[in-house]
Amino acid sequence: MSLLLKGAFVYDNGRFVVRDVMLDDLSVFSFGGSVTDVAIDLTGKYIFPGFADAHVHLREPGFLYKETVASGTAAAAAGGYTAVCSMPNLVPSPDCVENLGVQLDAIRRSARVRVYPYGTITVGSKGERLSDMAGMAADAVAFTDDGVGTTPEIMAAALKVASGLGKVVASHCEDVALRGGAHIAASPVAESYGIRGIDGESEYVQLYRELEQVARVGGAYHMCHLSRAKSVELIRQAKRDGLDVTCETGPHYIALDWNDITSDDGKYKMNPPLASPSDREAVIEGIVDGTIDMIATDHAPHSAEEKGKGLAGSMMGVVGLETAFPVCYTTLVEKGIISLEKLVYMMSGAARERFSLAKAGVDVGDFTVFDPGADYRVDPMKFLSMGKSTPFEGAEVRGECLMTVLEGRIIYMNERMKQNAKA
């Protein structure tokens, strides 16, 4: 069977051109019936290179009641992603070849998109001694102890080893001793709920210490989930100083701040927490001027029970793969803050370049189709992810994923596109 996608705006070398795209191998997707050749009019729709997310929690092995490789990558495909980098806070911890192999087996069995696993920086992510970074280098996309901070000594040692292996060290910047609280950011909102808040210093002081090590020993460094204005300043200066530094932020730090916490609900609880309006403005400024390199979801699914205990009792983390593009498109592009071309690069090209992921685009059969004119409310019950907790529940957004293609095969198609294909 062949499928002709007609008249879409196709992303090509940083710009959009109107093109037709032909697909001939649809073996992983069944239309039903005896359809042989189909043409779909995509006038006014867009074809982007498949998105790539540098920060995703797939929870397998170890926490299959939260998410699996199968469900997490199905959610990724539904969000327009064809590549994700999976975080290593798993059981067993991917701190050696054998343990990483358990995750690789799950990926080979069940992944719908390309999955690039991280290895840990330290054994068990305990921060005491380095993992077998050299042994894992062939299969680990990079190294991180995501979820916990590291000491300056460990960071320096990791940067040296990773540099010799041609790998990036990605850091969860948090000094637990400086956190203060454990639930949401220190703010009038936290006070209103009687919660001792998390101090933003715990993020940017840790970042400052780690950038000192990058300046001292070299190496490629990546900051995860930047949320604070001071962190933007530090990354900006590090780049001016010529350090090999990149960073990511998440859709919730772009679109929300602590004033958007309107109820005692675990859907507003993530780490780092939603920060102040001025922090959010600084994050957006960092996107505009190029200080912030990429947008990553920090997709972190938990069970309904784990997220149903309010701000104080719920676990940290929200899902994001299926809302990232519409939230960012609605917040950044629709408001004229950045161009659509820049958003696509931040959600696809930047992560692929930094972490040496496979190329995407129509020429390699790795792309996603979006309707930027489609308005809808976010309904977590429609997510393919097992996790349903999102701060964007009920939000009005624009930008619907119609189809995602990997290696020339359709890995996701929504109901509207299916009906068009059958017409």
Secondary structure in CASP SS format (residue, H / E / C, confidence):
PFRMAT SS
TARGET T0000
AUTHOR 0000-0000-0000
METHOD secondary structure of the structure
MODEL  1
M C 1.00
S E 1.00
L E 1.00
L E 1.00
L E 1.00
K E 1.00
G E 1.00
A E 1.00
F E 1.00
V E 1.00
Y E 1.00
D E 1.00
N C 1.00
G C 1.00
R E 1.00
F E 1.00
V E 1.00
V E 1.00
R E 1.00
D E 1.00
V E 1.00
M E 1.00
L E 1.00
D C 1.00
D C 1.00
L C 1.00
S C 1.00
V C 1.00
F C 1.00
S C 1.00
F C 1.00
G C 1.00
G C 1.00
S C 1.00
V C 1.00
T C 1.00
D E 1.00
V E 1.00
A E 1.00
I E 1.00
D E 1.00
L C 1.00
T C 1.00
G C 1.00
K C 1.00
Y E 1.00
I E 1.00
F E 1.00
P E 1.00
G C 1.00
F E 1.00
A E 1.00
D E 1.00
A E 1.00
H E 1.00
V E 1.00
H C 1.00
L C 1.00
R C 1.00
E C 1.00
P C 1.00
G C 1.00
F C 1.00
L C 1.00
Y C 1.00
K C 1.00
E C 1.00
T C 1.00
V H 1.00
A H 1.00
S H 1.00
G H 1.00
T H 1.00
A H 1.00
A H 1.00
A H 1.00
A H 1.00
A H 1.00
G C 1.00
G C 1.00
Y E 1.00
T E 1.00
A E 1.00
V E 1.00
C E 1.00
S E 1.00
M C 1.00
P C 1.00
N C 1.00
L C 1.00
V C 1.00
P C 1.00
S C 1.00
P C 1.00
D C 1.00
C C 1.00
V H 1.00
E H 1.00
N H 1.00
L H 1.00
G H 1.00
V H 1.00
Q H 1.00
L H 1.00
D H 1.00
A H 1.00
I H 1.00
R H 1.00
R H 1.00
S H 1.00
A C 1.00
R C 1.00
V C 1.00
R E 1.00
V E 1.00
Y E 1.00
P E 1.00
Y C 1.00
G E 1.00
T C 1.00
I C 1.00
T E 1.00
V H 1.00
G H 1.00
S H 1.00
K C 1.00
G C 1.00
E C 1.00
R C 1.00
L E 1.00
S C 1.00
D C 1.00
M H 1.00
A H 1.00
G H 1.00
M H 1.00
A C 1.00
A C 1.00
D C 1.00
A C 1.00
V C 1.00
A C 1.00
F E 1.00
T C 1.00
D C 1.00
D C 1.00
G C 1.00
V C 1.00
G C 1.00
T C 1.00
T C 1.00
P H 1.00
E H 1.00
I H 1.00
M H 1.00
A H 1.00
A H 1.00
A H 1.00
L H 1.00
K H 1.00
V H 1.00
A H 1.00
S H 1.00
G H 1.00
L H 1.00
G C 1.00
K C 1.00
V E 1.00
V E 1.00
A E 1.00
S E 1.00
H C 1.00
C C 1.00
E C 1.00
D C 1.00
V H 1.00
A H 1.00
L H 1.00
R C 1.00
G E 1.00
G C 1.00
A C 1.00
H C 1.00
I C 1.00
A E 1.00
A C 1.00
S C 1.00
P H 1.00
V H 1.00
A H 1.00
E H 1.00
S H 1.00
Y C 1.00
G C 1.00
I C 1.00
R C 1.00
G C 1.00
I E 1.00
D C 1.00
G C 1.00
E H 1.00
S H 1.00
E H 1.00
Y H 1.00
V H 1.00
Q H 1.00
L H 1.00
Y H 1.00
R H 1.00
E H 1.00
L H 1.00
E H 1.00
Q H 1.00
V H 1.00
A H 1.00
R H 1.00
V H 1.00
G C 1.00
G C 1.00
A E 1.00
Y E 1.00
H E 1.00
M E 1.00
C C 1.00
H C 1.00
L C 1.00
S C 1.00
R C 1.00
A H 1.00
K H 1.00
S H 1.00
V H 1.00
E H 1.00
L H 1.00
I H 1.00
R H 1.00
Q H 1.00
A H 1.00
K H 1.00
R H 1.00
D C 1.00
G C 1.00
L C 1.00
D C 1.00
V E 1.00
T E 1.00
C E 1.00
E E 1.00
T E 1.00
G C 1.00
P H 1.00
H H 1.00
Y H 1.00
I H 1.00
A H 1.00
L C 1.00
D C 1.00
W H 1.00
N H 1.00
D H 1.00
I C 1.00
T C 1.00
S C 1.00
D C 1.00
D C 1.00
G H 1.00
K H 1.00
Y H 1.00
K C 1.00
M C 1.00
N C 1.00
P C 1.00
P C 1.00
L C 1.00
A C 1.00
S C 1.00
P H 1.00
S H 1.00
D H 1.00
R H 1.00
E H 1.00
A H 1.00
V H 1.00
I H 1.00
E H 1.00
G H 1.00
I H 1.00
V H 1.00
D C 1.00
G C 1.00
T C 1.00
I C 1.00
D C 1.00
M E 1.00
I E 1.00
A C 1.00
T C 1.00
D C 1.00
H E 1.00
A C 1.00
P C 1.00
H C 1.00
S C 1.00
A C 1.00
E C 1.00
E C 1.00
K C 1.00
G C 1.00
K C 1.00
G H 1.00
L H 1.00
A H 1.00
G H 1.00
S C 1.00
M C 1.00
M C 1.00
G C 1.00
V C 1.00
V C 1.00
G C 1.00
L C 1.00
E C 1.00
T C 1.00
A H 1.00
F H 1.00
P H 1.00
V H 1.00
C H 1.00
Y H 1.00
T H 1.00
T H 1.00
L H 1.00
V H 1.00
E C 1.00
K C 1.00
G C 1.00
I C 1.00
I C 1.00
S C 1.00
L H 1.00
E H 1.00
K H 1.00
L H 1.00
V H 1.00
Y H 1.00
M H 1.00
M H 1.00
S H 1.00
G H 1.00
A H 1.00
A H 1.00
R H 1.00
E H 1.00
R H 1.00
F C 1.00
S C 1.00
L C 1.00
A C 1.00
K C 1.00
A C 1.00
G E 1.00
V H 1.00
D H 1.00
V H 1.00
G C 1.00
D E 1.00
F E 1.00
T E 1.00
V E 1.00
F E 1.00
D E 1.00
P E 1.00
G E 1.00
A E 1.00
D E 1.00
Y E 1.00
R E 1.00
V C 1.00
D C 1.00
P H 1.00
M H 1.00
K H 1.00
F C 1.00
L C 1.00
S C 1.00
M C 1.00
G C 1.00
K C 1.00
S C 1.00
T C 1.00
P C 1.00
F C 1.00
E C 1.00
G C 1.00
A C 1.00
E E 1.00
V E 1.00
R E 1.00
G E 1.00
E E 1.00
C E 1.00
L E 1.00
M E 1.00
T E 1.00
V E 1.00
L E 1.00
E C 1.00
G C 1.00
R E 1.00
I E 1.00
I E 1.00
Y E 1.00
M E 1.00
N C 1.00
E H 1.00
R H 1.00
M H 1.00
K H 1.00
Q H 1.00
N H 1.00
A H 1.00
K H 1.00
A C 1.00
END
